[in-house]
Amino acid sequence: MDIDLADLDFWRKPLKERNEAFARLRELEHPVFFPEKKVPFLRSGKGFYALVRHADVVEASRNAKVFSSEPAVTNPEPPGWVKQVFGESMVNMDDPRHARLRRIVTRSFSPKMLAGLQSDIEAACARIVDDVIEEGPRDFVGQVAARLPIHVICDMLAIPQELREQVHRHVDISTAYTGVRPSLARSVQMAGQNMLALLALQRMVIKLGHERAADPKGDLVSLLVTANPDGEKLTDKELGSFFSLLLVAGNETARNTMAHGIKLLTDNPAQRELLMSDFDAHINNAIEEMVRYVSPIMQFRRTVTQDHSLRGLELKKGDKVVLFYGSANRDESVFPDADAFDITRDTKPHVGFGGPGPHFCLGANLARQEMRTMFRELLTRLPGVRSVGEPELLLSNFDNSVRSQPFTF
């Protein structure tokens, strides 16, 4: 076929062409193998089978014993020394190590904890809209979508105000590094910038962790460095890795969905009108449809741990598969008229927060809460808010990120 998901040129194509390519791949009897070029300093090169149907993505997500998250889920895979320097992220672990860390951090996302955040999220949304009104509309990403998730996470961890601009800058550097690489020289440059940014973030939170262990403040850092009922707590390296994951993953899901979401509401005026006719009745499903349609994280990689048959394809131990969430979320067998944005759609089986199983997004409910609150604030106070023109997208095969989106009200 004239499709190569491992080639940078594929991800330069317009979204419509990419969606058509994935639709052709979904029609094939078996998943297709895509060889990869070896990239210096990275583990890539083996190639992968592309899981593009909804059923295949769900099966691989549920069966973590066969489809392992180790050694890494990102594409390309980082070299082994990265774990020694930065520690190992939860997303790159299998049970029982993954289960232990998830038990510790799950307390941070309990319904009680999230309910306690609501007033802070509302206040943050109000300040953001206040600033938009004062400054005038320029870039929806910089003025709205990028501000809220970082603000909420910094509030959760009680990051001092004087450090927050630095946190935001380091997260942007880490996001730019995610995904495809344009050249070896640029890859090395971006890798160096990313390493320094992650090290700075981890040093910052580890220092806070030591302070909060001695004098707990009731914030998320204090919660993570003091023992849970089972006597478990995060080590310094685990706290640093979780902080990096929370800032990047916790930021990008809500940020990307809101940035794409304002354009979806602009380009689909009938859906916007329906939402505004009864906001409370439609907003929850509207958020789910945005996440399905956008698929803010486009793919994760898995390593096959034993010989396994998947839809007639005989996978061997050590094979790599890549779960393409954006393709699964456009599978017509699950989502009829999948390319239409429809806030009345039954979106329950979407995999925009990852597939079902042990690695389902821990912060999904927080992201939903942020987006629900922000759209309420925007559409109530600025009922004419809408995107203007086309967004500038990040060139990536991993992160469906919007660099900028002009808007007005």
N, C-alpha and C positions, 0 to 999 in steps of 0.2 A: 504494500500500500504506500501511497505518497504521504504518509503521516509518520512523524518521528517525534514522540513525546520527550525524547532525551535531547533534542536539538534546541538550542536557543532560538533559532528562527521560528519554530512553531509558536513560542510564547510571545513573539513579536506580532503575530497575526491578530486581526480584529477578533473580538469575542465571538461574533457571529460565526466566523470561519472555524474557530476552535470548537464551538459547540456542535457545528455540523460534523467535524471530524470525530468527536466523541460519539455522536449519534451513529456514525458508520461503524465505529469500533464496537458499540453495544450490540449491533446486529450480527456480529460474527459469532460463530459457534463456540470458540474458545478464547480466553484472554491471549493477547498478543505479546510477544517478547520484544523488548527494545534494547539493543546493545548500547553501552555507554563508552565514551572515550575516557581514558585514564587522565585524571587531572592531578598534576603534581601537588604533593602535600595533603591530598584528600584520598579517601578510600574508594571513591567511585571507580567504575571500570568494568564491573561484573555484568551490569545490565539488569533489567527487571521485567517481570510480567505486569501488565497494566490491568488492574481490576477496575472496570468502568461501569459495570452494572450494579444497581442498588443491592441486589441479593448477594453478590459476591463481596461487596464492601461490608455488608452486615455480617456475613459469615466469618470473614477474616477478623472483624472487630470482636466478635463474641468468642472466637476460639483462640485465645491468647496463648494457649499451650503450644499450638502449632504455628501460629503467626506471631512471632516474638517481636517485641519492641527493642530488644537488644541486638546489636550494640548501639543502634541509634535509629530514630525515626525520620530524621531530616534527610533531604536529598539535595546535594551529595552528603554522604556520611562524613562526620569530622574524624580526624586522626585520633588514635588512642590517647595521645598525650593531653588532649583537651580535658579529659576527665580527671587527669592527675592535677591539672592546674585549677580547674573551676569546680571540681566535684561533678557528681552525676545527677542529671535532671530526672525527676519522676517519670517524664514521658519516655525516657530511654531505659526503663526498668521493667522487669517482669516480677510477678509474685515469687517469693514472699517479700522481697525488698520493697516492691512497689506498694503492696498492701500495708506494710508498716508505715511508710511515709504518708500514705493517703489517710490512714487512721488518725495520724497526728494533725494533719492540716485540715481535715474535714470539719473539725470544730469551728474553723474560721468561716465556714460557709453554711452554718446551720440556719434554719429559718429564723431562730431567735436573733442571731447575729445580724442577718440581713435586714430584719425588721428594725433593728436598732440603728441601721445605717440610713434608713429612709429619709429622716429629717435632714441629715447632712447632704444627701444626694439632691434633695429638693433645693436646699440652700445653694449648692454648687451650681445647679442648673439656672437658678434665678440670677446668680452673679454673672454667669456666662452670657445670658441673654441681655442683662444690663450692659455689659461691656460691648456687645454687638450693637446695641442701640446707640451707645455713646460713640463708638469708633466708626460705625457704618459697616455695611457688609462688604467683605473682600473675598476671603477664602474660608469656605465652610469647614475645611479640615483643620486649619490652624486656629480658627476662632471658636469652633464648637466641638467637632468630633474628636480631635486629638486632645482637647483639654480635659474633658470630663473623666474618662477612665483613669488617667494619670492622677488627677486630683483625688478621685475616690480611693485609689490604691494608697496614695501618700497619706490620706486621712486615716485609712485602716491601720497603717503601720506607724502612724504618728511621726512621719518624717518631718523634721524641722523645716520651717518655711524657707530658710536661707539655702537649703539644699535642693529644693524642688526644681528649680530651673536646670540645675546640673543633672538631676534624674531624667528630666524630659529630654535633654540633649543626648544623653547616653542611650536612651531607648530608641531615639531616632536613628542613631548610628547602628545599633543592633538590628533594627528593622531593615535598613538599607542593605545589610550584609546577607540577609536571608534570601535564599533562592538561587537563581541562576547567576553565573559569573560571566561578564563580557569578555575578559581576557585574563591571561595569567598575571600580568603586571597589576591590573586593577584588582584581581583576586587577592594578591599578596598585600596590597595596600589596604583593601577593605578588611582583610583578616586581622591586620595589625591594629587598625582603628577599633574593630569590634572587640578584640582582646583587651585593649586598654579600657574601653568603656565598661565591659563586664567586670573586669578587675576592680574598677573604681566603685561600681555598684555593690559588689560583694564586700569590699572593705567597709563601705559605708554601713551596710546593714549588720555586718558582724560586730562592728564597733557599737552600734545601737543595741545589738543583742546582749553584749556584755553589760552595758549600762542597765538594760531592762531586767536582766536576770538578777542583778543586785537590788534593783528598785523597780518592780513591776508597775506599769501605768494603766493596765487594763486594755491595752491596744493589741493588735495582731502579733507584733514582735514579742511582746511579753508573753502572750499565749503560747507561742511556738517554742520559746526557750524555757518554759516551765513545764513540768511533767503533766501528762494527761492522767486519767484514773488508772491506766495500766503502767504508769511510771515511765512512759516514753516521751522523749523530747528531741528536738532537732539539734544536731551538732553544728559547729560553726560552718563547716563546709556545706552541710545540708541546708542550713538557713540561707547561705549565699546562693546556692543553686535554686532554691525555691523562690527567692526574691527575684532572681533573673527571669525565671519562668513566669511568675506572676506579672511582672512588669511588661514583658513582651507579649505573652499569650493573653493575659488578662486585658491588656490594652488593645491589641489588634482586633480581637473579635468584635467588641463594641464599636471601636473607632471605624473599622472598615464597613461594618453594616450600616452605621449612621451615615457615613459619607456617601455610600451607594444609595442608601434609603431615601435621602432628600431628592436625588435625581429620579428614583423610581416613582416617588409621589408626584414629581413635576411632570414626568413623561406619561403618567397614567392618571389624568385628572378625574376620571370617573371613580377610580379606586380611592383617591384622596377625598373626593366628595363623600363617598360612602363612609370612610373613616371619620370624617368630621361630623357626619349626621348623627353618630352615636359613638363617641370616642371610647368610652368605657366598654361598650359591647364588642368593639372591633380591634382595639389596640393590641391585645395579646396575640390574636391570630395574625395581625399585620406584622408584628415583630417576627413571628415564626416564618411567615412567608418571605420577609426580607432576608432572613438568615438562610433559608433554603435557596432563594434566588441568587444571593451573593456568594454563598459558600466562602466565608472570609479566609479560612485556611483551606487551600485547594487540595493538598495531598499529604499523606504520611506513608512512610516506608515500613515494611515488616520483613523479617527474615524467617524462612521456613525452618523449623526445628526437626522435622521428620518427613519422610515421604508421605504425600497426601494427594488425594484426588479432589480437584475442584472443577465442577462442571465438565468432567471428562478430560481435564488437563492434569497430567501426572507430574506434580511438583516433586522435586528432590530436596533432601536436606541441604540447607545452605543457599537455596534459591532465594532471590529477592522478589517481593511483590510491592507494588505501590498502589495505595488506595486513593483513587481520584474522587474526592467528595463532590466536587462540582459536577462531574459527570453523573454520579449516582443520584444527585438531586435533580437531574434533568431526565431521569429514566422514565419514559412514557408509560411503562408498564405499572408504575407506582403513582406517577403524577401526570395524568392526562393533560394535554396542551401545556406541557411543562415550561415552554418558553414564555408563557403568559404570566404576568404578575397579577395574582388574584388573592386578595386578603380574605376571601371566604373559603379558600381551599382547605381541605383537611391536610395539614402539614405535619401531623404527628410523626410519621416515619422518616422525616428528613434527617440527614446526617451532617448538617451544618455545624453542629457542636461535636462532631466525631460520631462514629458508629456506636451502637450499644455494646456494653461490656465494661471491663475494668478501667479503660482509659477514657470513658466518656468525660467531657469537659467538666472539671470540678467547679469552675466559675460560671457555668451557664446561667444559673438563676441570677447571679449578680449582674451579668451582662444584660439580661432581659430587664432587670430592674432599672439599670442605668438608661437604657434606650427608651423604655416606657416613660420614665420621668422626663427625659429630655424632650421627646417629641410632644409630650403634653405641654411643657413650658413653651416650646417654640410655636406650636400651632395655636395655642391659646393667646399668647401675647403678640405674636407676629403671624397672623392668619394668612398674610400674603407671601410668606417665606417660600422661596423656590430656587432651584439651581438655574444657572445661566451657562449655556454652552456645554462643552464636553469636559469631563474630568481629565486630569493628568494622572496616569496610572503608573505604578511601580512595575518595572520589567522584572517579573518573578514567576517561577513555576510553583511557588509555595504559598506566598502571601498575596491575597487579592486586595492589595492596598491602593488607596487613592492618595496621591501626593498632594493634589490640590483640586478644589472644586469651587469655581466662582459661584456666587449666589447673591440674591437680593431679597428685599421684603417690601 
